Amino acid sequence: MHQKSNYLLLTPGPLSTAQSVREAMLQDWCTWDDDYNIGIVQNIRARLVALATKNEEAYTSVLMQGSGTYAIEAALTGMAPKNSKLLILSNGVYGDRMAEIARYAGLNHAVLAFEQTETPSVTETERFLQQHADVTRLAFVHCETTSGILNPLAELCAVAKKYGKTVIVDAMSSFGGIPFDMEEHGIDFMVSSANKCIEGVPGFGFIIARCDLMALCKGNSTSLSLDMYSQWETMEKQPGKWRYTSPTHTVRAFKQALDELDAEGGIDARYERYKQNRQMLCEGMKNLGYKALIADELQSPIISSFEYPSENFPFRDFYSHLKQSGFVIYPGKISKKETFRIGTIGQVFPEDIRRLLEVIALYRYQNIK
Ligand SMILES: *Cc1c(COP(=O)(O)O)cnc(C)c1O
């Protein structure tokens, strides 16, 4: 049974997935049985840690039901010490969302906001940490999917470590697609989800954290269902057990997605493919007269923003034209400029980008006529 895809998703997620990943969902699982808890959940937890760092002993992982935001909220609201000050850096919607979570939860926090087309300033961050000794934690987004900009992970982690701060990274749209080692950078908590660069289907997020810091988090959460520590403790004590109904089919599909990642050659190989996609897209778009929003040296291989080529650019019409040809793109999310976005992650290959560029070239031709 081969189900042909309706269209290729060139979006920030959920993404186009492999046939094998979707097929892995065609079975039902008992959440009490070892086949599921040990064979699938524990397997996934260990493999996530191994993908995140070479020092597997020092790190642990916990899976949380819901989309990525739920896992971010679980991490931010579940950390210790409970009411110590959190500094959030923001240069886009996802940084702003962390601030919103902090506001909703009444967390003691501060926000340093930057332009959406620029990376957070390391110097300003350092100055803030120098002037506010009460800050104990620093949170920021690795790849800001709002624009596609890649924030300076190593530099921001280094400055946080210099002042002894705990580091929380939203690596939702980069983990699995861009190589980095949590321990090398000194990342203490990292959050991502099933349906981004690991190329699973949506339904859960996960937190990878230093074991010693996770162990301090008991009793901090103000939310029952999002209690990161309780979920982790349950998964540890009754190996692989989720506290409440887990998204079994999604979890099984995720295990398949991890197998596919291994078969591709791991994160390094996937990073190369995404980079190729992105490079081909950006060169092609430039040749067709579309200007990239983000400077080349700051651009991630995950998703790219392009400015409208003219003020009255008919985006909806452009979108429909691409959709008819089998490609779905994404509207922009930048507040100061009209843009649209094209993702280069998921089961997307240079050959797909070549075909996409042909379709876009045709649209341009039709529009000029
Ligand atoms: C996708 C994404 C999220 C989570 O979004 P959900 O819609 O809750 O899955 C968070 N941060 C970043 C950077 C993302 O790309």
The ligand as an ORCA input file, in Angstrom:
! r2SCAN-3c Opt
* xyz 0 1
  C       8.347     24.826     16.075
  C       9.014     25.624     17.105
  C       8.552     25.674     18.431
  C       7.361     24.918     18.932
  O       6.219     25.178     18.246
  P       4.943     24.226     18.404
  O       3.997     24.823     17.418
  O       4.467     24.306     19.781
  O       5.381     22.842     18.043
  C       9.292     26.372     19.360
  N      10.418     27.011     19.015
  C      10.891     26.999     17.764
  C      12.171     27.705     17.467
  C      10.209     26.308     16.753
  O      10.693     26.295     15.505
*
